[in-house]
Amino acid sequence: MTVRSDMLRMALLGGVALTVITTGAAADELAILKAQLAALENQVDSIQPAPVPAPTGSSLLRYERGHGGNTWGLDAVRDSVNINDNSGFTIAITPTADLPAPVAEVTVYGYAAGHVAYDFDQSLGTASSFKASNLSADGADDIGDHVSLSHRRSRFGIKSKVDTGIGRIRTRLEFDASLGTDIDDSDATDTAGAGSTRIRSRHAVGHWDMTRDWTLSVGQWWFTAALLPIGVSTVDSAGALLTHSRRPQVRLSYSDGPLSWAVAMENPSFESETNMPNIAGYLQYDISGGHRFIVTGEVADWEPEGEDNLGWAVQAGANINLVDVATLTAGFGYGEGLLTQKFVFEESFDNVEAGGDPLEALAFLVGLSVELSETASFNTMFSYVEALAEQDGNEEEQVYKVHANVMWRPVKQMRMGWEVIWARKQFEEGQAEDGVRATFATWFFF
């Protein structure tokens, strides 16, 4: 009995030992399996899908708000109220291969604008364009207070730039509704008809950046000899008396750091037998700290009534930055025939003196622009034009003009402006006539 008990005890002990050994081996295998699973998970997480190569000739098309890379452009300070690089939308085409930057960008932009003007005692032009030339010596045009509204400064434009094997090509097409009349006026003489609106081409120009410094421009663009960087923003589209517009031209420009200059042939200003183009140019230099200086000049063939002569104009201007919160601006112009014909936005002056020679005249402006906040500014400007000789047909001798306004941009897609304009026309016989306008405008950018 004792022997059997001992044998049974030994068998049980052996079974327990075998069970313990087997369980330990299974636990070791489970630990190894868990470690292998963890390593596999890490490998899966680290694996990135291999990029699929794009077919030859394919590109990446990207859409974005704003002007993208099409913020280039030589624009007039007077026109800056109408410019908003955050408006519109840009479509950019980028190669997926070697070049990370877009090689082609097309920007569509524009805005709807409305002007409301209140003229005291008389009508002084359309709601968007004040003209001192409407002032008469005897007050014959005094018809009482006058209110006018206009949408004619609304714009639509397209910009593009494309990188090619011979340099960058840039284009700009811009239109507004400036032609026609705003109201149904039975006395309207515009060929578009009373109460009608026609689309007008403002800019239609192409630029070829042949090298980093040299650019060839062909088409309708800003006057080459205009003082584009001089002046302040105005609610009224006419701006200062010494101003500028656009004309068909062929221009060669050079720019290297702070120095830039250009020379151009522009559409003739005067009728002549030779019909020679105007020759214009400018030289501009920027100084660190926000200061800028510019001089311009232009000559034109002049043959009124068969007389061989020369019309010309020279101008100079400067912008002085005042501790980054204000800018003092000033410009001066002098010439014969061409100054009043092309660079003075008034119909008060003839281009011909009483003796038949080109009219000698001078003009200047001085202004101040103050940044009130990131979204608001105050701008004021005084401008003056004087005929230095007796004119052939007109009696106007001097014109004065003052602008004062506040601009506010509550959001990127909207701008508002309030402005007061005063003008005086001085006549040769000592008479003078004043005009005052209060105007308000809103721009809605898309």
C-alpha positions as CSV (number, residue, x, y, z in Angstrom):
1,M,0.0,0.0,0.0
2,T,2.8,2.3,0.9
3,V,4.6,1.5,-2.3
4,R,1.4,2.3,-4.4
5,S,0.9,5.6,-2.6
6,D,4.5,6.6,-3.3
7,M,4.1,5.7,-7.0
8,L,0.8,7.7,-7.3
9,R,2.4,10.7,-5.6
10,M,5.3,10.6,-8.0
11,A,3.0,10.4,-11.0
12,L,1.0,13.4,-9.9
13,L,4.1,15.4,-9.3
14,G,5.4,14.5,-12.7
15,G,2.1,15.6,-14.4
16,V,2.2,18.9,-12.6
17,A,5.8,19.5,-13.6
18,L,4.9,18.7,-17.2
19,T,2.0,21.1,-17.1
20,V,4.1,23.9,-15.7
21,I,6.8,23.4,-18.4
22,T,4.2,23.3,-21.2
23,T,2.4,26.5,-19.9
24,G,5.8,28.3,-19.7
25,A,6.6,27.4,-23.3
26,A,3.2,28.7,-24.5
27,A,3.7,32.0,-22.6
28,D,7.1,32.5,-24.3
29,E,5.6,31.8,-27.7
30,L,2.8,34.4,-27.1
31,A,5.3,37.0,-26.0
32,I,7.3,36.4,-29.2
33,L,4.1,36.6,-31.3
34,K,3.1,39.9,-29.8
35,A,6.6,41.3,-30.4
36,Q,6.4,40.2,-34.1
37,L,2.9,41.8,-34.5
38,A,4.2,45.1,-33.0
39,A,7.1,45.2,-35.4
40,L,4.8,44.5,-38.3
41,E,2.5,47.3,-37.3
42,N,5.5,49.7,-37.2
43,Q,6.5,48.6,-40.7
44,V,3.0,49.2,-42.0
45,D,2.8,52.7,-40.5
46,S,6.2,53.7,-42.0
47,I,5.3,52.6,-45.5
48,Q,4.3,55.6,-47.7
49,P,2.5,55.1,-51.0
50,A,4.9,55.6,-53.9
51,P,3.9,58.6,-56.1
52,V,2.4,57.7,-59.4
53,P,4.3,59.5,-62.2
54,A,2.2,61.9,-64.2
55,P,1.9,61.5,-67.9
56,T,4.2,63.5,-70.1
57,G,2.8,67.1,-70.6
58,S,0.4,67.1,-67.7
59,S,0.2,70.0,-65.2
60,L,-1.2,70.9,-61.9
61,L,-4.2,73.3,-62.0
62,R,-4.6,75.5,-58.9
63,Y,-7.3,78.0,-58.1
64,E,-6.9,80.8,-55.5
65,R,-8.5,84.0,-54.4
66,G,-6.7,87.3,-55.2
67,H,-4.2,88.2,-57.9
68,G,-1.7,85.5,-57.1
69,G,1.6,86.3,-58.9
70,N,-0.1,88.9,-61.1
71,T,0.4,91.8,-58.7
72,W,2.8,93.3,-61.1
73,G,1.9,96.6,-62.9
74,L,2.8,100.2,-63.1
75,D,-0.3,101.9,-61.9
76,A,-1.1,105.5,-61.1
77,V,-1.4,106.6,-57.4
78,R,-4.5,108.5,-58.4
79,D,-6.0,105.2,-59.5
80,S,-5.0,103.2,-56.4
81,V,-8.5,103.5,-54.9
82,N,-9.7,101.3,-57.7
83,I,-7.0,98.6,-57.2
84,N,-7.4,95.7,-54.9
85,D,-4.9,92.8,-55.2
86,N,-7.1,90.7,-52.8
87,S,-10.0,90.8,-55.2
88,G,-10.7,88.5,-58.2
89,F,-9.4,84.9,-58.6
90,T,-6.3,83.4,-60.2
91,I,-5.9,80.1,-62.1
92,A,-2.3,78.9,-61.9
93,I,-0.7,76.1,-64.0
94,T,2.3,74.4,-62.4
95,P,4.3,71.6,-64.0
96,T,4.4,68.5,-61.8
97,A,8.0,67.6,-62.8
98,D,10.9,70.0,-62.1
99,L,9.4,73.5,-61.6
100,P,7.7,74.1,-58.2
101,A,6.4,77.6,-59.2
102,P,3.6,78.3,-61.7
103,V,4.7,78.9,-65.3
104,A,1.3,80.4,-66.2
105,E,-1.2,82.4,-64.3
106,V,-4.5,84.1,-65.4
107,T,-6.3,86.5,-63.1
108,V,-9.9,87.8,-63.5
109,Y,-10.8,90.8,-61.4
110,G,-13.1,93.8,-61.2
111,Y,-15.7,95.7,-59.2
112,A,-19.1,97.3,-59.3
113,A,-18.8,101.0,-58.2
114,G,-21.4,103.7,-57.6
115,H,-20.9,107.4,-57.1
116,V,-23.3,110.0,-55.7
117,A,-22.5,113.7,-56.1
118,Y,-24.0,116.8,-54.7
119,D,-23.1,120.0,-56.5
120,F,-23.8,123.4,-54.9
121,D,-25.4,126.0,-57.2
122,Q,-24.6,124.3,-60.5
123,S,-23.8,121.1,-62.3
124,L,-20.0,120.3,-62.3
125,G,-19.9,117.1,-64.4
126,T,-20.9,113.5,-64.0
127,A,-21.1,112.1,-60.5
128,S,-17.8,110.3,-61.0
129,S,-15.9,113.1,-62.7
130,F,-15.7,116.7,-61.5
131,K,-14.7,119.3,-64.1
132,A,-13.9,122.9,-63.3
133,S,-14.3,123.7,-67.0
134,N,-18.1,123.7,-66.3
135,L,-17.7,127.0,-64.3
136,S,-18.7,130.0,-66.4
137,A,-17.5,133.6,-66.0
138,D,-21.0,135.2,-65.8
139,G,-22.6,132.4,-63.7
140,A,-24.8,131.4,-66.6
141,D,-24.6,127.7,-65.6
142,D,-25.8,128.4,-62.0
143,I,-28.9,126.2,-62.0
144,G,-29.2,125.6,-58.3
145,D,-28.0,122.6,-56.3
146,H,-27.6,119.5,-58.4
147,V,-27.6,115.8,-57.5
148,S,-26.2,113.1,-59.8
149,L,-25.5,109.4,-59.6
150,S,-23.2,107.2,-61.7
151,H,-22.1,103.6,-62.2
152,R,-19.7,104.4,-65.0
153,R,-16.4,103.6,-63.2
154,S,-17.3,99.9,-62.7
155,R,-14.5,97.7,-64.2
156,F,-13.7,94.3,-65.4
157,G,-10.2,93.1,-66.2
158,I,-8.0,90.1,-67.0
159,K,-4.2,89.7,-66.3
160,S,-1.9,87.0,-67.4
161,K,1.7,85.9,-67.2
162,V,3.4,83.0,-68.9
163,D,7.0,81.9,-68.7
164,T,8.5,81.0,-72.1
165,G,11.8,80.0,-73.6
166,I,12.5,83.7,-74.6
167,G,11.3,85.3,-71.3
168,R,8.1,86.1,-69.5
169,I,5.1,87.4,-71.4
170,R,2.5,89.5,-69.5
171,T,-0.8,90.9,-70.7
172,R,-3.5,93.1,-69.3
173,L,-7.0,93.8,-70.7
174,E,-9.2,96.2,-68.7
175,F,-12.6,97.8,-69.4
176,D,-15.1,100.1,-67.8
177,A,-18.5,101.6,-68.6
178,S,-17.3,105.2,-68.9
179,L,-18.9,106.0,-72.2
180,G,-22.5,107.1,-72.6
181,T,-24.7,109.1,-70.3
182,D,-26.0,108.4,-66.8
183,I,-29.5,110.0,-67.1
184,D,-32.1,110.4,-69.8
185,D,-31.2,114.0,-70.7
186,S,-32.9,115.4,-73.8
187,D,-29.9,117.6,-74.4
188,A,-27.4,114.8,-74.3
189,T,-25.0,114.8,-77.3
190,D,-23.1,111.6,-76.7
191,T,-23.3,109.3,-79.8
192,A,-24.3,106.4,-77.6
193,G,-27.6,108.0,-76.9
194,A,-29.2,109.5,-73.8
195,G,-29.3,107.2,-70.8
196,S,-27.0,104.6,-72.5
197,T,-23.7,103.0,-71.5
198,R,-20.9,101.7,-73.7
199,I,-17.9,99.6,-72.7
200,R,-14.6,101.4,-73.0
201,S,-11.2,99.8,-73.3
202,R,-8.8,101.3,-70.7
203,H,-5.8,99.0,-70.9
204,A,-4.9,96.6,-73.7
205,V,-1.2,96.0,-73.5
206,G,1.4,93.2,-73.7
207,H,4.8,93.1,-72.0
208,W,7.7,91.0,-73.0
209,D,10.3,90.7,-70.2
210,M,13.2,90.0,-72.5
211,T,15.7,89.8,-69.6
212,R,15.6,90.5,-65.9
213,D,16.1,94.2,-66.6
214,W,14.6,94.9,-70.0
215,T,10.9,94.9,-71.0
216,L,9.2,95.7,-74.3
217,S,5.6,96.9,-74.0
218,V,3.1,97.3,-76.9
219,G,-0.5,98.5,-76.7
220,Q,-2.6,101.0,-74.9
221,W,-1.2,101.8,-71.5
222,W,-0.5,104.8,-69.1
223,F,1.2,107.8,-70.6
224,T,5.0,107.2,-70.5
225,A,5.7,110.8,-69.4
226,A,3.0,110.9,-66.7
227,L,3.8,111.4,-63.1
228,L,2.2,108.1,-62.2
229,P,3.6,107.7,-58.6
230,I,2.8,111.4,-57.7
231,G,-0.5,112.5,-56.0
232,V,-3.0,111.0,-53.7
233,S,-6.1,108.7,-54.0
234,T,-9.3,110.5,-54.8
235,V,-12.9,109.5,-54.8
236,D,-13.4,111.6,-58.0
237,S,-11.9,109.8,-61.0
238,A,-10.6,113.1,-62.5
239,G,-8.3,113.8,-59.6
240,A,-5.8,116.6,-59.7
241,L,-5.5,119.2,-62.5
242,L,-2.1,117.8,-63.4
243,T,-3.0,114.2,-64.3
244,H,-2.7,111.5,-66.9
245,S,-4.5,108.9,-69.0
246,R,-3.7,106.2,-71.5
247,R,-2.5,106.1,-75.1
248,P,-1.4,103.5,-77.7
249,Q,2.4,103.1,-77.6
250,V,5.6,101.1,-78.1
251,R,7.8,101.4,-75.0
252,L,11.2,100.0,-74.0
253,S,11.8,99.9,-70.2
254,Y,14.8,99.3,-68.0
255,S,14.8,98.5,-64.3
256,D,17.6,97.7,-62.0
257,G,17.2,98.0,-58.3
258,P,16.1,101.6,-57.4
259,L,16.7,102.9,-60.9
260,S,14.2,102.6,-63.7
261,W,13.7,104.5,-67.0
262,A,11.8,104.1,-70.3
263,V,11.5,105.7,-73.7
264,A,8.5,105.3,-76.0
265,M,6.7,106.2,-79.2
266,E,3.1,107.2,-78.6
267,N,0.1,108.1,-80.7
268,P,0.4,111.7,-82.1
269,S,-1.2,114.4,-80.0
270,F,-1.7,116.9,-82.8
271,E,-2.7,116.6,-86.5
272,S,0.2,117.3,-88.8
273,E,1.4,116.5,-92.3
274,T,4.1,114.2,-91.1
275,N,1.9,112.5,-88.5
276,M,5.0,111.8,-86.5
277,P,4.5,110.0,-83.2
278,N,5.2,111.6,-79.8
279,I,8.5,110.7,-78.2
280,A,8.3,110.3,-74.4
281,G,10.4,109.1,-71.6
282,Y,10.9,109.1,-67.8
283,L,13.6,108.5,-65.2
284,Q,12.7,107.3,-61.7
285,Y,14.8,106.7,-58.7
286,D,13.6,105.1,-55.4
287,I,15.5,105.8,-52.1
288,S,15.3,103.5,-49.1
289,G,12.7,104.6,-46.6
290,G,9.9,105.0,-49.1
291,H,11.1,108.1,-50.9
292,R,10.7,108.4,-54.7
293,F,11.8,110.9,-57.4
294,I,10.8,111.1,-61.0
295,V,11.4,113.4,-64.0
296,T,9.6,113.0,-67.4
297,G,9.6,114.6,-70.8
298,E,7.7,114.5,-74.1
299,V,7.8,116.2,-77.5
300,A,5.1,116.2,-80.3
301,D,5.1,117.4,-83.9
302,W,3.0,120.6,-84.0
303,E,1.7,122.1,-87.3
304,P,-1.6,124.0,-86.6
305,E,-2.6,126.0,-89.6
306,G,0.4,124.8,-91.5
307,E,3.0,126.3,-89.1
308,D,5.9,124.0,-88.3
309,N,6.5,124.0,-84.5
310,L,7.1,121.7,-81.6
311,G,4.8,120.9,-78.7
312,W,6.6,119.8,-75.5
313,A,6.2,119.2,-71.8
314,V,8.6,118.4,-68.9
315,Q,7.5,117.3,-65.4
316,A,9.1,116.4,-62.1
317,G,7.8,114.9,-58.9
318,A,8.7,113.5,-55.5
319,N,7.2,111.4,-52.7
320,I,8.6,111.8,-49.2
321,N,7.7,109.2,-46.6
322,L,7.0,110.7,-43.2
323,V,7.7,108.1,-40.4
324,D,5.7,105.4,-42.3
325,V,2.3,106.9,-41.4
326,A,2.1,109.7,-44.0
327,T,3.4,110.6,-47.4
328,L,4.1,114.1,-48.7
329,T,3.8,114.3,-52.5
330,A,4.5,117.1,-55.0
331,G,4.6,117.5,-58.8
332,F,5.4,120.2,-61.3
333,G,4.8,120.5,-65.0
334,Y,5.8,123.1,-67.7
335,G,5.4,123.1,-71.4
336,E,4.1,124.6,-74.6
337,G,1.0,123.2,-76.2
338,L,1.4,119.6,-75.0
339,L,1.0,120.3,-71.2
340,T,-2.5,121.6,-71.4
341,Q,-3.5,119.3,-74.3
342,K,-2.4,116.0,-72.6
343,F,-1.5,116.4,-69.0
344,V,-4.2,118.8,-67.7
345,F,-7.6,117.1,-67.2
346,E,-9.6,120.2,-68.1
347,E,-11.2,121.7,-71.2
348,S,-10.6,125.3,-69.9
349,F,-7.5,125.9,-71.9
350,D,-6.8,126.1,-75.6
351,N,-3.5,124.7,-76.8
352,V,-2.8,127.8,-79.0
353,E,-1.8,131.3,-78.0
354,A,-3.4,134.3,-79.7
355,G,-0.4,134.5,-82.0
356,G,-0.7,130.9,-83.2
357,D,2.2,129.4,-81.2
358,P,1.8,126.5,-78.7
359,L,0.3,127.7,-75.5
360,E,2.9,128.2,-72.7
361,A,1.6,126.9,-69.4
362,L,2.6,125.6,-66.0
363,A,0.9,123.3,-63.4
364,F,1.7,121.9,-60.0
365,L,0.2,119.8,-57.2
366,V,1.0,119.1,-53.6
367,G,-0.7,116.6,-51.4
368,L,-0.6,114.6,-48.2
369,S,-1.8,111.1,-47.4
370,V,-2.1,109.9,-43.8
371,E,-2.8,106.3,-42.7
372,L,-5.4,106.6,-39.9
373,S,-5.5,102.8,-39.4
374,E,-4.9,99.6,-41.3
375,T,-8.3,100.1,-43.0
376,A,-8.7,103.9,-43.2
377,S,-6.8,106.9,-44.6
378,F,-7.1,110.7,-45.0
379,N,-6.0,112.3,-48.3
380,T,-5.8,116.0,-49.3
381,M,-4.4,117.7,-52.4
382,F,-4.1,121.1,-53.9
383,S,-3.5,121.6,-57.7
384,Y,-3.1,124.6,-60.0
385,V,-2.8,125.3,-63.7
386,E,-2.0,128.7,-65.3
387,A,-1.8,129.8,-68.9
388,L,1.2,132.1,-69.3
389,A,0.0,133.7,-72.5
390,E,-3.2,135.0,-74.0
391,Q,-5.2,132.2,-75.6
392,D,-6.8,132.0,-78.9
393,G,-10.5,131.8,-78.1
394,N,-10.6,131.2,-74.3
395,E,-10.4,133.7,-71.5
396,E,-9.5,131.3,-68.7
397,E,-6.2,132.2,-67.1
398,Q,-5.9,130.1,-63.9
399,V,-7.7,127.1,-62.4
400,Y,-7.4,126.0,-58.7
401,K,-8.6,122.7,-57.3
402,V,-8.7,121.2,-53.8
403,H,-9.6,117.6,-52.8
404,A,-10.1,116.3,-49.2
405,N,-11.3,112.7,-48.5
406,V,-11.5,109.8,-46.1
407,M,-11.2,106.3,-47.5
408,W,-12.4,103.2,-45.5
409,R,-12.1,99.5,-46.3
410,P,-14.2,97.5,-43.8
411,V,-13.4,94.2,-45.5
412,K,-11.2,93.2,-48.4
413,Q,-14.0,93.1,-50.9
414,M,-15.4,96.6,-50.2
415,R,-14.2,100.2,-50.1
416,M,-16.0,103.4,-49.3
417,G,-15.0,107.0,-49.8
418,W,-16.3,110.5,-48.8
419,E,-14.8,113.6,-50.5
420,V,-15.2,117.3,-50.8
421,I,-13.9,119.2,-53.9
422,W,-13.5,122.9,-54.3
423,A,-12.5,124.6,-57.6
424,R,-12.0,128.1,-58.8
425,K,-11.6,129.4,-62.4
426,Q,-9.9,132.7,-62.7
427,F,-10.6,134.7,-66.0
428,E,-8.3,137.2,-67.7
429,E,-10.6,140.1,-67.0
430,G,-10.3,139.5,-63.3
431,Q,-13.6,137.6,-62.8
432,A,-13.7,134.3,-60.9
433,E,-16.2,131.6,-60.4
434,D,-16.1,128.9,-57.6
435,G,-17.6,125.4,-57.5
436,V,-18.1,123.0,-54.6
437,R,-19.0,119.3,-54.7
438,A,-19.6,116.7,-52.0
439,T,-19.4,113.1,-53.2
440,F,-19.6,109.6,-51.9
441,A,-18.7,106.3,-53.6
442,T,-18.6,102.6,-52.8
443,W,-16.6,99.9,-54.6
444,F,-17.7,96.2,-54.4
445,F,-14.8,93.9,-55.5
446,F,-15.5,90.4,-56.6
